[in-house]
Amino acid sequence: MTRVTSPEFWHATESIHAPVYYAPDARARYQAVGLKGFWMGYIASRAAPLGTPSPELVIATFHGFSPRTIHRALPDAWGFA
């Protein structure tokens, strides 16, 4: 088995998931389903595979993101979308 380093893993997966959040029409799509602003759309689209998680779960899962930003986006995003 070949060992993959963290940077190699990040590089391999970044090209798969980053287009979802940064595509030119992403912000328009977020707004179309009722999400307000880029960060709400970004956080909700990243967290959606978890169902409709609480801000606390997303903070724990997305280590490194501002808890304040997560709390501003969720759970409102689930109600808007």
C-alpha positions as a Python dict, from the first residue, in 0.01 Angstrom:
ca = {
    (1, 'M'): (0, 0, 0),
    (2, 'T'): (131, 345, -91),
    (3, 'R'): (127, 601, 185),
    (4, 'V'): (-31, 934, 89),
    (5, 'T'): (78, 1245, 276),
    (6, 'S'): (-165, 1512, 393),
    (7, 'P'): (-58, 1762, 126),
    (8, 'E'): (-99, 1498, -144),
    (9, 'F'): (-444, 1408, -15),
    (10, 'W'): (-546, 1774, 4),
    (11, 'H'): (-428, 1841, -349),
    (12, 'A'): (-614, 1537, -484),
    (13, 'T'): (-942, 1618, -312),
    (14, 'E'): (-930, 1998, -345),
    (15, 'S'): (-978, 1974, -720),
    (16, 'I'): (-1293, 1767, -666),
    (17, 'H'): (-1476, 1973, -406),
    (18, 'A'): (-1351, 2331, -454),
    (19, 'P'): (-1540, 2388, -783),
    (20, 'V'): (-1866, 2335, -595),
    (21, 'Y'): (-1806, 2641, -376),
    (22, 'Y'): (-1606, 2865, -609),
    (23, 'A'): (-1774, 2808, -945),
    (24, 'P'): (-1868, 3137, -1111),
    (25, 'D'): (-2240, 3073, -1064),
    (26, 'A'): (-2218, 2931, -710),
    (27, 'R'): (-2328, 3252, -538),
    (28, 'A'): (-2628, 3286, -771),
    (29, 'R'): (-2725, 2924, -699),
    (30, 'Y'): (-2698, 2980, -322),
    (31, 'Q'): (-2921, 3288, -353),
    (32, 'A'): (-3170, 3099, -573),
    (33, 'V'): (-3240, 2855, -289),
    (34, 'G'): (-3266, 3137, -34),
    (35, 'L'): (-2919, 3142, 118),
    (36, 'K'): (-2792, 3489, 203),
    (37, 'G'): (-2437, 3581, 103),
    (38, 'F'): (-2136, 3379, 6),
    (39, 'W'): (-2046, 3244, 350),
    (40, 'M'): (-2392, 3110, 427),
    (41, 'G'): (-2394, 2929, 94),
    (42, 'Y'): (-2040, 2804, 134),
    (43, 'I'): (-2094, 2672, 486),
    (44, 'A'): (-2432, 2518, 406),
    (45, 'S'): (-2309, 2350, 89),
    (46, 'R'): (-2009, 2203, 273),
    (47, 'A'): (-2218, 2092, 571),
    (48, 'A'): (-2514, 1954, 375),
    (49, 'P'): (-2366, 1603, 340),
    (50, 'L'): (-2402, 1582, 720),
    (51, 'G'): (-2779, 1638, 694),
    (52, 'T'): (-2885, 1955, 873),
    (53, 'P'): (-2616, 1966, 1141),
    (54, 'S'): (-2605, 2205, 1432),
    (55, 'P'): (-2353, 2488, 1435),
    (56, 'E'): (-2163, 2302, 1709),
    (57, 'L'): (-2120, 1992, 1493),
    (58, 'V'): (-2003, 2200, 1197),
    (59, 'I'): (-1758, 2393, 1416),
    (60, 'A'): (-1613, 2064, 1536),
    (61, 'T'): (-1603, 1917, 1185),
    (62, 'F'): (-1468, 2227, 1007),
    (63, 'H'): (-1182, 2293, 1245),
    (64, 'G'): (-1023, 2623, 1161),
    (65, 'F'): (-1340, 2811, 1068),
    (66, 'S'): (-1459, 3094, 1287),
    (67, 'P'): (-1729, 2968, 1525),
    (68, 'R'): (-1897, 3309, 1494),
    (69, 'T'): (-1920, 3270, 1115),
    (70, 'I'): (-2070, 2923, 1150),
    (71, 'H'): (-2326, 3046, 1405),
    (72, 'R'): (-2423, 3333, 1174),
    (73, 'A'): (-2491, 3088, 888),
    (74, 'L'): (-2653, 2800, 1073),
    (75, 'P'): (-2920, 2688, 1149),
    (76, 'D'): (-3083, 2970, 946),
    (77, 'A'): (-2946, 2826, 622),
    (78, 'W'): (-3149, 2508, 670),
    (79, 'G'): (-3470, 2708, 707),
    (80, 'F'): (-3398, 2930, 406),
    (81, 'A'): (-3302, 2644, 178),
}
